[in-house]
Amino acid sequence: MIYIPGESWKKKAECATIPRISFFPVGRSSSKEALAACARCEVAEECLKYALENNITHGIWGGKTESQRKKMVA
């Protein structure tokens, strides 16, 4: 996780302890590890909000996959 000033929630993110590649599954690779980390993360809401506000289209953010986030903004 990259820390950006003004986004102190990232310091508390559960994903900081998980390999980054887990949050960007390719093809049929599993997203289970990433989704499990999000499920126990105390800042998942902030993460999801960040992804939606910044139109991030790739990866798992705030416990939501790319397709789940796409449906949220449609």
C-alpha positions as CSV (number, residue, x, y, z in Angstrom):
1,M,0.0,0.0,0.0
2,I,1.3,3.4,-1.0
3,Y,0.8,6.1,1.7
4,I,-0.4,9.5,0.4
5,P,-0.4,12.4,2.8
6,G,-3.9,13.2,3.9
7,E,-5.0,9.6,3.7
8,S,-4.1,8.4,7.2
9,W,-6.6,5.5,6.9
10,K,-4.1,3.7,4.7
11,K,-1.7,3.3,7.7
12,K,-4.4,1.1,9.3
13,A,-5.2,-1.0,6.2
14,E,-5.2,-4.7,6.6
15,C,-3.7,-5.0,3.1
16,A,-0.4,-3.7,4.3
17,T,0.4,-7.2,5.5
18,I,-0.8,-9.1,2.4
19,P,1.2,-9.3,-0.9
20,R,0.0,-6.5,-3.2
21,I,-0.5,-9.0,-6.1
22,S,-3.3,-10.6,-4.1
23,F,-5.4,-7.5,-4.7
24,F,-4.9,-7.5,-8.4
25,P,-5.9,-11.1,-9.5
26,V,-5.3,-11.9,-13.2
27,G,-7.5,-14.3,-15.2
28,R,-8.7,-17.1,-12.9
29,S,-6.4,-16.4,-10.0
30,S,-8.2,-16.3,-6.7
31,S,-9.1,-13.2,-4.8
32,K,-10.0,-15.0,-1.7
33,E,-6.9,-13.9,0.3
34,A,-7.6,-10.2,-0.6
35,L,-11.3,-10.4,0.2
36,A,-10.6,-12.1,3.5
37,A,-8.2,-9.3,4.4
38,C,-10.8,-6.7,3.5
39,A,-13.5,-8.5,5.6
40,R,-11.4,-8.0,8.7
41,C,-10.1,-4.5,7.8
42,E,-11.2,-1.6,10.0
43,V,-10.8,0.9,7.2
44,A,-12.5,-1.0,4.4
45,E,-15.2,1.7,4.0
46,E,-12.6,4.4,3.6
47,C,-10.8,2.3,1.1
48,L,-13.9,1.6,-1.0
49,K,-14.8,5.3,-0.9
50,Y,-11.3,6.2,-2.1
51,A,-11.6,3.8,-5.0
52,L,-15.0,5.1,-6.0
53,E,-14.1,8.7,-5.7
54,N,-10.9,8.2,-7.7
55,N,-12.5,6.0,-10.4
56,I,-10.1,3.2,-9.7
57,T,-11.1,0.4,-12.1
58,H,-8.6,-2.3,-11.3
59,G,-8.1,-4.5,-8.3
60,I,-9.9,-5.2,-5.1
61,W,-10.7,-2.1,-2.9
62,G,-12.7,-2.0,0.2
63,G,-13.8,-5.6,-0.1
64,K,-15.3,-5.1,-3.6
65,T,-14.1,-6.5,-6.9
66,E,-13.8,-4.5,-10.1
67,S,-17.2,-5.7,-11.3
68,Q,-18.9,-5.1,-8.0
69,R,-17.6,-1.5,-7.9
70,K,-18.7,-1.0,-11.5
71,K,-22.3,-2.0,-10.6
72,M,-22.2,0.4,-7.7
73,V,-21.6,3.4,-9.9
74,A,-23.8,2.3,-12.8
